[in-house]
């Protein structure tokens, strides 16, 4: 991905909080490396989070903001470059970092896994199937979003509440929300050659009966063009050039003093006006999501294939 420079990030927000004066903003521009090295912005309520993101939106008015919530402060790497992968069945696989293994994972993605995605979607009501048939990135987006196989893409959302809910998933007291700048979504799959970004809008890619991407307002972002997860003529280090950290505007540390409470209480991150999204509203079950149900039937076969690849 083409790196960000001259953005208003954590330094701008802290300066604004100290002085509440916009004239101080000119000296607070940062590039992506400075933003990644900066301390997290601390937030203890959803209302405060909205205030922070509102400021960042105004200050970076030429950029399109998306969000990602994580329980831990992990690098924003696509699944194909992570050391572990959790499959749809819940199985954790250790992914060797050698290029030979990554090459096999890559080939399986564009072979058997893509065939599974096409087969499932072709057997469900899919009124406009050509996007999946024409663009491999659309197939990757479906596979990644449903934990079917590691891909070069990473999940994001324009919904602040969705991202914050994932960051504080299962009632843990802390989490991280990442604010990233991507290109405007103008199509079902948007390609920007100058910014080296592809952005897939899942609602326009999946069958209408796929509930998860609609509930999450899901998007998938990645490096474009992506040739291979191993060193090649385009990318000497595909992992480095594919990291979403290169598009980071701010990392926000969320603290919930009322973690574990059944209902929003005073002093907690969530409130009656802004409650956390329920597990079912973010991750619908197989009964509610026909695409998830169809993929689940293939999970044992997929786990076996991944185990064989990782074991050589």
N, C-alpha and C positions, 0 to 999 in steps of 0.2 A: 504494500500500500504506500502511496505517496505520503510522506510525513507532513504533519501540520507544523506551521510556524506562525509567529505573530498572532497568538490567540490570547484572549483574556481568561485566565484560569484561576487557580487558588490564590496567587499573589494579588490579583485584581480584587477578588472577593474580600480578602483580609484587609486590604487597603481601604476598600469601600466601607467595611464594618468599622474601621478605626475612625474614618473621617466623614463618612456619609457625603462625600463630595466627588462629583464626577470629574472635576478638573485633575484629580490625582491619578486618573486611569492611564494617562499617556505613558507613564514610566513603568507600567506593570505588564507589558506584553511578554509572553513566554513562548518558547518552541516546545515541541512534544517531549524532548528529553528533560527539559526543566520541569514540565508538568509531572512527568513520571517520577522525578526525583523529589518533588515537593511533598510535604506532609499532607495527609488526608484532611479534608474539611470535616469537622465533627458536627454531627446533627443528632438531636435526641427526640425529634417529633416530625411527623409527616408535614405538618404546617410549615415548620422551619425548612424542611427539605424543599418544599415548593418555593419558598422565598429564595433559597440559594439557586435553584435551577432557573427561576424567573430572572434573576440577575445575570446568570451566565447566558441566557437566551437573548437578553437585551444587548449585552456586551458583544456577543458573537452573532450579530444579526444576519450576517451573510452565510452562516453555516447552518446545516440541518442537524439537529441534535437527536440522538438515540440513546437508549439506556440499557445497561445490563446489571443485574443483581447477582451477587455471589456471596456465599457464606464466609469465604476466606479471601484474602488478598492474593489471589493467584494471578499470574500473567495472563493477559488476554490472548491466548493461543487457540487456534482451531484444533478440533479434536484429533486430527491426524498427526499432530506434533506433540500431543501430551504424553506423559509417561504411562498413564493408565487410562482405561476406557471402561465405562459402565454401560453394559448392553441393555436392551429393552427388557430382558428377563431379570435384570438386577445383578448379573454376574460381573465381577470386576476382573478385567484382563490387564496384565502388565504388558505394555507395548515396548519391545526393544527399540533402542534409538538408532540401530544400524540402518543404513540406507537400503540394504537388501530387503529387510522386513517391511520398511515403509513402502518400498516399491511393490511388494506383494499385496499389501493392504490397498494401495492405490489401484492396482490392476483388478482386484476383487471388487472394489467399489464400482468401477466402470464396466464390469462384466456381470457376474451373478447378482450383485446387489441392485444394480440398475434394472436388471430384468425383473427382479421381485417388485420393485417400485412400479414399473410399468404394468406388470401383471395385476397387482392389487388395484391400481387406479383405473385400469381398463375394465375391471369387473365391478366397478361402482359407478353410480350416476356421475358422469364427467362430461358436461355439455360442451366444454371447449378444451379438448385434450392436446392441442397442438403445441402448447408451451412446453409441456413435459416431453413431447416427442422431438422437439427442435433444439432444446437447450439442456445440456448436461448439468448446468448450474441449478436448474429447476429441480432436476432429479436429486442432486446432492442436497438441496435445501430440505426436501421431504425426508430423505434418509437421515440427515443430521437432526432434524427437529424431533423425529420419533425414535431417536437413539438406535437406529437400525444399523449404522456403521459409521466409523470415523470419516470425516470429510474435511476439505480445506475451508469450510465455512464455520461461522460462529453466530449463535443466536443473540439477537438484540430486539428491542421493542421501542416504539415511540411513546409507550404508555409508562409514565413515571410510577404509577401505582402498581402495575404488574411487576416492574423491575424491583421496587422496594419490597413487595411481598415475597419475591424469590430470595432477596438478600436476607430477609428475616424468616426464612422458611422453617417450619416445624417448631416455632416458638423460641429459637435460640436468641440470646440477648444482643448479639452484635452481627453485623454484616457489612458488606461493601456495595456501593452503587457507583457505577462508572458512567460518566457522561462522555460520549464520543461524538465526533463530527463526521457525518457521512454525506454522500451526495443526495440530492432530492430524488425521491422515488417517483419516476415518471412513467414507468411501465411495470408489467408483472415481474420482469427481470430487467434491471437497469444496469447498463455497462457504462463506465466512465474511463476511457482510455488514458486521459491526462492525469486523473487522480489515482489510477490503478485500482479501481474498486468495482466490485459487482455487488448488487443489492437485490435480493429476491424477496418479493412480497408474498408471503405464504398464502394469504387469503385468495390471491389470484392464481395460485399455482396448484393448490390441493383440490380434491373433490369437495363439493359443498358439504358432504356429510363428515368431513374432517373437522371435528369440533375444537381440538386443541389449538391450532393456529389462529382460529377466529377468537377464541376466548382470550388468548394471550396477545393478540395483535402482533403476531410474530413476523419478524424479518430475519433473513440470514445475510451476513456480510462476509466478504472475502477478497482475496487478492485477485486482480485481473490485469493481464492474463495469467492464469495459473497453469503452468506446464506440467509440473511434477513435484512431489514432495522431496525428491532427491536433487542434488546439485545439477544444474542444467545451464544452457547457454543464456537463458533469460535471468535466472536467479542463482547466484552463487551460494546463497543461504536462504532457501525458500521459507524456512521457519521464521527467521528474522524479518524478512520483507513482508510476511503475511500477518504479523502481529497487529492486533487492533490497538495495542498501546501506542502505535504511531499516530493514531487519530484521537488520543485522549485529551479532553479538556479539563476534567477534574475527576478525582477519586474521592468519594464521600463515605466516611465511616459512620454507619448508623448504629445508634445505641438505644435499646429499648429497656427502660428501667422496669417495665411491667411484663417482662418476658414470662410466658407460661400462664398468664392470667386468661381465664376463659372469655372475659369480656373486656373491652377497652376501659381503662381506669385512669384517673388523673395522674399525670406524671409519666405516662407511658408514651411510646412512640405513636401508637394508633389512638384514634378517638372515635366517638360515636358518629361524627361527621365524615371521618376518613378511616373506616375499618380496614383491616387487612383482608385481602381476598382469600376466600376459602380454598381448601385443597381441591375440591371438586370443580370450582370455577376456573382454576388454573390448569389442572391435570385431570380431565374427565376420564372416567373408567372405560373399560372395553365395552361395557353395555351402552355407553353414551357416544362413543366414537368408533364408527365402523372401520375407519382406516387403521386405528390402533388395534382393533380386534383382529383384522386380517394380518397385520404384521406380527402380532403375538403368536400366531400359528406357525410362523417361520422361525421363531426365536431360537429354538433348540438347534436347528440346522445352522443358523448364523453363528451361534456360540461355538459350535463344533468347528466351523471353518476358521474362526478367529484363533481358537486354541491351536489348531494345526499350523497356522501361519506363524504364530508367536513362538511355537516350539521348534520351528524349523523343519 
